[in-house]
Structures are given as C-alpha cells and as structure tokens.
Amino acid sequence: MQNKYTIRLETKSDYNNAENLTREAFWNVYRPGCLEHYVLHTFRSRPDFVPELDFVMEQNGKLIGHIMYVRSEICADDGRVIPIMTFGPISIAPECKRKGYGTILLRYSMNEARKLGVGALAITGNINFYGKSGFTVASTKGIHYYAEPREAEVPYFLICELKPGFLNGVSGVYKDPEGYFVDEKEAEDFDAKFPQKEKLKLSGQIF
Ligand SMILES: CC(C)(COP(=O)(O)OP(=O)(O)OC[C@H]1O[C@@H](n2cnc3c(N)ncnc32)[C@H](O)[C@@H]1OP(=O)(O)O)[C@@H](O)C(=O)NCCC(=O)NCCS
C-alpha cells in the first residue's frame, strides 16, 4: 500500500539526492558497494541519455525513487540497426522497497517512453520484477545478449515491445550502451564524496 507520491522530471537541484538515493538502493546488492550512482552521474552528460525520461519519485519532500533512460539499439541480422531504449539504474529507497513504488515508477516511465514513440525496451534484470510489467526473456524472441552464446537462453536479458509488433521479424544482438561500463577506480573516487558506508561481501551478489 503506497502513501501519496509524485513523479516528475529530475532537475539539477535533485542531482545529488538522486545519486545518493541510487547509492543507497544498490549498496552491497550486486557487489560490495556499488557503481550505479557513478553511472547515473556520468550519463547525464552523454548524448544517448534521455532527459525527457529522467524521473524522480517524491514523497513528503524527499526522493524515494529514480529512473533514467538511454538510447540503445539492436544490430539486426539483416544489417538494420533498430533503435530502441534501455533504462536504469532504477532505484527505490531501501525503506520503501517491496511496497509497489518501483512498479509504479517503471510503468509510468514506460508509458512516457511509449508517448515519445519508443518501439521497445531492453534491460538486464530480474524477470520476477520486470515480468510483471510486460518484459519477457529476449532470447526467446530472437534478440540475443552480446556477452552470452547465441544459443543460450539468457534469463536476465529481457525485452518489452512498447509498440505491438515492433520486433516482428527482427532477430539480432543487443549490447549495453558504453556509458554503463564505468571505470571502477573513477567510481571509487566519486564515491568518496558521499557519507562513509561499509562495503560488504554478501551472498547473492553477482560481481
Ligand atoms: C528493484 C526495485 C527497483 C524494485 O522496486 P520495488 O518498489 O522494491 O518493487 P515492487 O514493490 O514494485 O515489486 C513488485 C514485485 O516485483 C518483484 N520484485 C521486486 N523486487 C525484486 C527483487 N529485488 N528480486 C526479485 N523480485 C523482485 C516481486 O515479485 C515484487 O512483489 P512482492 O514484493 O509482492 O514479492 C527496488 O527494489 C530497488 O531499488 N532495488 C535495488 C536496486 C535494483 O536492483 N534495481 C534494479 C536493477 S535491474
């Protein structure tokens, strides 16, 4: 059950709070510490960042959620380059997780992306969360993740058409936009500007 919230575009005055929120949401989840707040920080000045789809979720004057989108593409087997988008980091404040806010923010942003004419979205993530909002395992639709063998079913690489039929007849390969591959040392230096937090090695982390 959610309390009252608003979703609006991020402004410059949100930058620090959104980065701190991202850090809090991702800290020790996928690795000891996290890189995602630095990914967000560096993406805003990249040409493939989509300012029209850079949203914060606010409650009682405090940010509780954030999502950003990036232009990306599928390199189709027939030689076409199919423009799509990916998104993330998507973050919900730790104290607000598993109350439905992430689903609301995701679906709101997907609808705004649809209004912009985006045909499909790709994401590496958990089907248990994204599957509820229309995402399916991409390899079952002929869209393959660059880092895995083509014949593999990659359960964490997901796709969702925003325009029905947009990917009909398309097979090909997707690679994450360059901006997601940040330098870990630079990320560490950036992290030093935030309040001290302990990095922990926990079970379930993937890096
Ligand atoms: C992932 C995240 C954005 C989801 O937002 P949320 O508000 O917590 O999720 P919701 O309450 O809308 O979840 C709806 C359903 O999705 C599924 N789900 C949500 N988070 C999940 C997770 N981490 N793992 C598996 N399933 C998840 C569950 O089925 C959940 O329903 P339930 O709580 O009744 O079991 C949020 O938990 C978060 O910020 N996590 C840390 C950062 C992160 O992992 N971001 C995504 C990277 S791809």
The ligand as an ORCA input file, in Angstrom:
! r2SCAN-3c Opt
* xyz 0 1
  C      14.296     -3.424     -7.962
  C      13.480     -2.269     -7.367
  C      13.547     -1.048     -8.301
  C      12.027     -2.768     -7.291
  O      11.231     -1.755     -6.716
  P      10.250     -2.129     -5.506
  O       9.415     -0.945     -5.215
  O      11.080     -2.678     -4.407
  O       9.400     -3.305     -6.163
  P       7.823     -3.557     -6.118
  O       7.317     -3.454     -4.733
  O       7.155     -2.722     -7.139
  O       7.873     -5.100     -6.561
  C       6.835     -5.742     -7.188
  C       7.200     -7.199     -7.354
  O       8.385     -7.342     -8.148
  C       9.166     -8.424     -7.625
  N      10.437     -7.899     -7.097
  C      10.715     -6.633     -6.672
  N      11.996     -6.519     -6.306
  C      12.555     -7.720     -6.532
  C      13.865     -8.240     -6.356
  N      14.876     -7.497     -5.903
  N      14.078     -9.539     -6.656
  C      13.086    -10.312     -7.113
  N      11.822     -9.874     -7.303
  C      11.558     -8.602     -7.020
  C       8.364     -9.066     -6.521
  O       7.581    -10.083     -7.108
  C       7.502     -7.910     -6.060
  O       6.321     -8.346     -5.476
  P       6.312     -8.798     -3.905
  O       7.028     -7.754     -3.119
  O       4.846     -8.890     -3.638
  O       7.021    -10.112     -3.876
  C      13.963     -1.865     -5.948
  O      13.775     -2.935     -5.067
  C      15.419     -1.414     -5.890
  O      15.701     -0.214     -5.929
  N      16.356     -2.394     -5.743
  C      17.801     -2.122     -5.678
  C      18.302     -1.639     -6.990
  C      17.983     -2.588     -8.129
  O      18.167     -3.783     -8.021
  N      17.491     -2.012     -9.263
  C      17.159     -2.785    -10.433
  C      18.365     -3.232    -11.165
  S      17.959     -4.074    -12.678
*
